[in-house]
Amino acid sequence: MSETLPNFEGLLREALAPVEPPADLVERLEGALTSITEMAADELEAWELSAMRDPRNWARPAAALVVGGTAGAALVLLRARRRGSSSAPNLRGLRDAAERAIEDIERETRKLLGDR
């Protein structure tokens, strides 16, 4: 009877095998996040403060702020992680790793904000 039953362990191992992401995934993701951030910034630049009096006009700028901020934060983390993964073997200790990660995040944030 055991011969007719499927090998569940083998099926699970096959189903849960790791899948390698495409080689250009990081570049495509970075391009998409950059594009979203730029579109949100353009939307906020086009918004006039005089329109703030009417709450019905708040939806688009609020959405642009949330989406742009989220995309910008994701872009900063993506770039910091890429830099961190290439230099990880050279780090000594958790404190050094944390300091370098904070410096990377600060550098990427300044790039995105234009040293404001």
C-alpha distance (Angstrom), angle and dihedral (degrees) to the residues before:
residue distance angle dihedral
M1 . . .
S2 3.80 . .
E3 3.81 89.3 .
T4 3.81 92.4 63.2
L5 3.81 94.9 49.6
P6 3.79 115.6 89.4
N7 3.80 118.6 -111.4
F8 3.81 98.5 -106.9
E9 3.78 94.6 -175.3
G10 3.80 91.5 53.5
L11 3.81 91.6 45.8
L12 3.81 91.8 50.7
R13 3.79 92.1 46.9
E14 3.81 89.9 51.1
A15 3.81 93.8 45.6
L16 3.80 94.7 47.7
A17 3.80 97.5 44.9
P18 3.83 112.2 135.6
V19 3.78 116.5 -100.3
E20 3.80 120.6 -147.6
P21 3.81 114.3 -131.7
P22 3.81 119.0 -126.2
A23 3.80 114.5 -81.9
D24 3.80 94.0 -119.2
L25 3.81 95.8 46.9
V26 3.81 94.7 106.8
E27 3.81 92.8 49.8
R28 3.82 92.3 47.9
L29 3.80 92.1 47.1
E30 3.81 91.9 47.4
G31 3.81 90.8 49.5
A32 3.79 92.3 49.5
L33 3.82 92.9 47.9
T34 3.80 91.4 47.7
S35 3.79 90.7 50.4
I36 3.82 92.7 49.2
T37 3.80 91.5 48.3
E38 3.81 92.0 50.2
M39 3.82 92.9 47.5
A40 3.81 90.8 50.4
A41 3.82 91.0 49.2
D42 3.82 90.4 49.8
E43 3.80 90.4 50.5
L44 3.80 91.5 51.0
E45 3.81 91.8 47.3
A46 3.80 91.0 52.6
W47 3.79 93.0 51.9
E48 3.78 115.6 99.7
L49 3.78 121.6 -141.3
S50 3.79 90.7 -138.3
A51 3.80 88.4 68.1
M52 3.80 90.1 62.1
R53 3.78 91.7 85.7
D54 3.80 91.5 74.0
P55 3.83 112.2 63.4
R56 3.81 90.5 -154.7
N57 3.80 87.7 72.1
W58 3.79 94.3 55.7
A59 3.83 97.9 80.9
R60 3.81 99.5 77.9
P61 3.82 97.1 45.7
A62 3.79 91.3 43.7
A63 3.80 91.1 50.7
A64 3.81 91.0 46.2
L65 3.80 90.1 50.8
V66 3.81 94.2 49.9
V67 3.81 96.1 42.1
G68 3.80 94.4 42.4
G69 3.77 93.2 46.4
T70 3.78 92.4 48.9
A71 3.81 93.1 46.9
G72 3.81 91.1 46.7
A73 3.79 92.4 50.1
A74 3.80 91.1 48.0
L75 3.80 89.9 49.5
V76 3.81 91.6 51.2
L77 3.81 91.4 49.7
L78 3.80 92.5 46.0
R79 3.79 92.8 52.4
A80 3.80 93.0 43.6
R81 3.78 91.1 50.0
R82 3.79 92.0 49.6
R83 3.80 90.7 52.3
G84 3.79 91.4 43.6
S85 3.78 94.9 51.4
S86 3.80 92.4 53.0
S87 3.81 93.0 51.5
A88 3.83 99.2 36.0
P89 3.82 96.7 103.8
N90 3.83 90.5 56.7
L91 3.81 95.6 55.1
R92 3.78 122.7 100.2
G93 3.74 116.1 -154.1
L94 3.75 137.1 -12.5
R95 3.80 94.9 -83.4
D96 3.81 92.8 57.2
A97 3.79 90.5 48.7
A98 3.80 91.9 50.4
E99 3.81 93.0 47.7
R100 3.79 92.3 49.9
A101 3.82 91.6 47.3
I102 3.81 90.9 52.1
E103 3.80 91.0 48.8
D104 3.81 90.6 50.1
I105 3.78 92.0 49.6
E106 3.80 90.7 48.2
R107 3.82 91.8 49.3
E108 3.81 93.6 48.6
T109 3.81 91.8 46.2
R110 3.79 90.8 52.6
K111 3.82 90.0 49.6
L112 3.79 91.4 52.8
L113 3.80 95.1 44.1
G114 3.79 94.6 42.4
D115 3.83 98.1 -119.9
R116 3.81 93.5 -65.0
